[in-house]
């Protein structure tokens, strides 16, 4: 059965699209539930550190076994109401119980994940390299969503992502071990240096430590050679988006804007087209 799917491009990409939509549905849960879980754990740790009496506080729902509910009325989402993309359209974007509007972000993330999964398999093929690239793609989407909502790139996602990149480099799936380790170190130090230089010149913090760790993770997956491209792409796109939002009044001048989504987007572009972009730049005479 799998041989038939792998040999038929339409069946392969259709299967990857459906799989991507399912993963996108789970990523919505990750984006929604990881920050409250982290905040709960932080509060518990602070109470333990200060030797305070434990508060009667219910632990937020977990990622896997807790049923999804409507955020307005608490209606438990039934299986047929939780089909990626299809259910949102069938329900016309509203809760079946209270008719409250469902955020369009849920189907957007499902569709985005499905499309990026298809492009990733189109580029790498149905190989172990392609499978690991799907994992990286999914984590980048989740990190971008969390950073947009909370200006937070959790250590329990960025650091394991970095170690995963180093681990698979033992088998040279994307790059070799030495290149991966150097990429992780360089990725962290590049933004760490920019952060401290900016703070020295302006007295302000230009980014968070999570950005350093995310770039370190991308360096571990793609090597130090891709870091200049990732930094350049993320900086240019971030500047354009920031100026546009300020020009339209949707972003105040002194309000911070999360940089993680731009690093994640630039990292994914580098994963798929990075070498072609670099080669095109060299052929165009970019280095003389």
C-alpha positions in Angstrom: 0.0 0.0 0.0 2.8 2.4 1.0 4.6 1.5 -2.2 1.6 2.6 -4.3 1.4 5.9 -2.4 5.1 6.6 -2.8 5.1 5.8 -6.5 2.1 8.1 -7.2 2.9 11.8 -6.8 -0.8 12.9 -6.4 -1.5 10.3 -3.8 1.8 11.1 -1.9 1.1 14.8 -1.8 -2.5 14.3 -0.9 -1.5 12.1 2.0 1.1 14.6 3.1 -1.4 17.4 2.9 -3.9 15.5 5.1 -1.1 14.5 7.5 0.1 18.1 7.7 -3.5 19.4 8.4 -3.7 16.9 11.3 -0.3 18.0 12.7 -1.5 21.6 12.3 -4.5 20.8 14.4 -2.2 19.5 17.1 0.1 22.5 16.8 -2.9 24.7 17.6 -3.2 22.8 20.9 0.6 23.2 21.5 0.4 27.0 20.9 -2.6 27.4 23.1 -1.6 25.2 26.0 2.2 25.3 26.4 2.4 28.9 27.8 -0.2 28.3 30.6 1.5 25.1 31.5 4.8 26.8 31.8 3.3 29.7 33.8 1.7 27.2 36.2 5.0 25.3 36.6 6.9 28.7 37.2 4.4 29.7 39.9 4.8 26.3 41.6 8.6 26.6 41.5 8.4 30.2 42.9 6.2 29.0 45.8 8.6 26.1 46.5 11.6 28.5 46.4 9.9 31.0 48.7 8.6 28.2 50.9 5.1 29.4 50.5 2.0 27.3 51.1 0.8 25.5 48.0 -2.1 27.3 46.4 -5.3 25.5 45.4 -4.8 26.0 41.7 -5.9 23.6 39.1 -3.3 22.5 36.6 -4.0 23.7 33.0 -5.0 21.0 30.5 -2.2 18.9 29.0 -1.3 18.5 25.4 -2.6 15.0 24.7 -5.3 13.6 26.9 -7.3 16.8 27.8 -10.4 17.4 25.6 -10.7 20.6 23.7 -13.4 23.1 24.7 -15.0 26.2 23.4 -13.2 29.1 25.1 -16.5 31.0 25.5 -19.0 28.5 26.8 -16.9 25.5 27.7 -18.7 23.2 25.2 -16.6 20.0 24.7 -15.4 19.7 21.1 -16.7 16.5 19.7 -14.7 14.4 17.2 -16.7 15.4 14.1 -16.3 19.1 15.2 -12.5 18.7 15.3 -11.7 17.6 11.7 -9.0 19.9 10.4 -10.2 22.6 8.0 -13.5 20.7 7.2 -15.1 21.3 10.6 -14.4 25.0 10.6 -16.1 25.3 7.2 -19.0 23.1 8.2 -19.6 25.1 11.4 -19.1 28.3 9.5 -16.5 29.4 11.9 -18.8 29.3 15.0 -19.2 27.1 18.1 -22.0 24.6 17.6 -23.3 25.3 21.1 -23.1 29.1 21.8 -22.5 30.3 18.2 -19.4 32.3 19.4 -17.0 33.0 16.6 -14.1 30.6 16.3 -10.7 32.3 15.6 -9.7 31.8 12.0 -6.2 31.3 13.2 -7.0 27.6 13.8 -7.7 26.7 10.2 -5.0 29.1 9.0 -2.4 27.1 11.0 -3.8 23.8 9.8 -3.7 25.0 6.2 -0.2 26.5 6.6 1.2 23.4 8.1 -0.4 21.2 5.4 1.1 23.4 2.6 4.5 23.6 4.2 4.6 19.9 4.6 3.8 19.3 0.9 6.5 21.7 -0.1 9.0 20.0 2.2 8.3 16.6 0.9 8.3 17.9 -2.7 11.9 19.2 -2.0 13.3 16.3 0.0 11.1 13.5 -1.2 9.6 10.7 1.0 12.9 10.0 2.8 14.2 10.1 6.3 15.7 13.5 5.5 12.2 14.7 4.5 10.7 13.2 7.7 13.2 15.1 9.9 12.5 18.3 7.9 8.8 17.9 8.6 9.6 17.7 12.3 11.7 20.9 12.1 8.9 22.6 10.1 6.3 21.7 12.7 8.3 22.9 15.7 9.1 26.2 13.9 5.4 26.8 13.3 4.6 26.1 17.0 7.4 28.4 18.2 6.3 31.2 15.9 2.7 31.0 17.1 3.7 31.0 20.8 6.1 34.0 20.3 3.4 35.9 18.5 1.0 35.4 21.4 3.3 35.7 24.3 6.7 37.0 23.1 8.1 33.7 24.4 10.3 31.0 22.9 10.2 28.2 25.5 13.4 26.5 26.5 11.7 23.2 26.5 11.2 23.5 22.8 14.2 25.5 21.5 16.9 23.5 23.4 15.6 20.0 22.5 15.3 21.2 18.9 19.0 22.2 19.0 20.0 18.9 20.4 17.9 17.0 17.9 19.8 18.8 15.1 23.1 17.8 16.6 21.9 14.3 17.2 20.9 13.6 13.6 24.1 15.2 12.4 25.9 12.0 13.7 24.4 10.3 10.6 24.9 13.4 8.3 21.2 13.5 7.5 21.3 17.2 6.7 24.9 18.2 7.6 27.9 16.7 9.4 28.5 16.7 13.1 31.3 19.3 13.1 29.3 21.7 11.0 26.2 21.2 13.2 28.1 21.9 16.4 29.8 25.0 15.0 26.5 26.1 13.7 24.8 25.8 17.1 27.6 27.8 18.8 27.8 30.4 16.1 24.0 30.8 16.0 23.8 31.6 19.7 26.9 33.9 19.7 25.7 35.9 16.6 22.5 37.2 18.2 24.0 37.3 21.7 26.7 39.7 20.3 24.1 41.8 18.5 21.9 41.9 21.7 24.7 43.2 23.9 26.0 45.6 21.3 22.5 47.1 20.9 22.0 47.3 24.7 25.4 49.0 25.0 24.5 51.6 22.3 20.9 52.2 23.2 20.5 51.0 26.8 17.6 48.9 25.7 17.1 45.2 25.1 16.5 44.5 21.4 15.5 40.8 21.6 15.1 37.9 24.1 17.4 35.0 24.9 14.9 32.7 23.3 15.9 34.2 19.9 19.6 33.2 20.5 18.5 29.6 21.3 16.3 29.4 18.2 19.1 30.6 15.9 21.4 28.1 17.7 18.9 25.3 16.9 18.8 26.4 13.2 22.6 26.4 13.1 22.6 22.9 14.5 20.2 21.7 11.8 21.6 23.7 8.8 25.2 24.6 9.7 27.0 27.9 10.2 27.0 28.5 6.4 23.2 29.3 6.5 23.3 31.6 9.4 24.2 34.8 7.4 21.2 34.2 5.1 18.8 33.4 8.0 19.9 36.6 9.9 19.6 38.7 6.8 16.2 37.4 5.7 14.7 37.6 9.2 16.1 41.2 9.8 14.9 42.5 6.4 11.4 40.9 6.7 11.1 41.9 10.3 12.1 45.5 9.5 9.6 45.7 6.7 6.7 44.2 8.7 7.6 46.4 11.7 7.6 49.6 9.7 4.4 48.6 7.9 2.6 48.0 11.2 3.9 51.3 12.7 2.8 53.1 9.6 -0.7 51.7 9.8 -0.9 52.4 13.5 -1.2 48.7 14.5 2.2 48.8 16.4 3.2 51.5 18.8 6.8 52.8 18.5 7.8 51.7 21.9 5.9 48.3 21.9 8.2 45.3 21.3 7.6 43.1 18.3 8.5 39.3 18.6 11.5 38.5 16.4 11.1 34.7 16.7 8.5 34.3 13.9 10.9 36.0 11.4 13.8 33.8 12.5 11.5 30.7 12.1 10.3 31.8 8.7 13.8 32.6 7.5 15.0 29.3 8.8 12.4 27.4 6.9 13.1 29.3 3.7 16.8 28.5 4.2 16.0 24.8 4.8 14.2 24.5 1.4 15.8 27.1 -0.8 18.9 28.3 1.1 21.5 26.7 -1.1 19.8 27.9 -4.3 19.6 31.5 -2.9 23.3 31.4 -2.0 24.3 29.9 -5.3 22.3 32.5 -7.3 23.9 35.2 -5.3 27.4 33.9 -6.1 26.6 33.5 -9.8 25.2 37.0 -10.0 28.6 38.3 -8.9 27.8 39.0 -5.2 31.3 38.1 -4.2 33.1 40.1 -6.8 
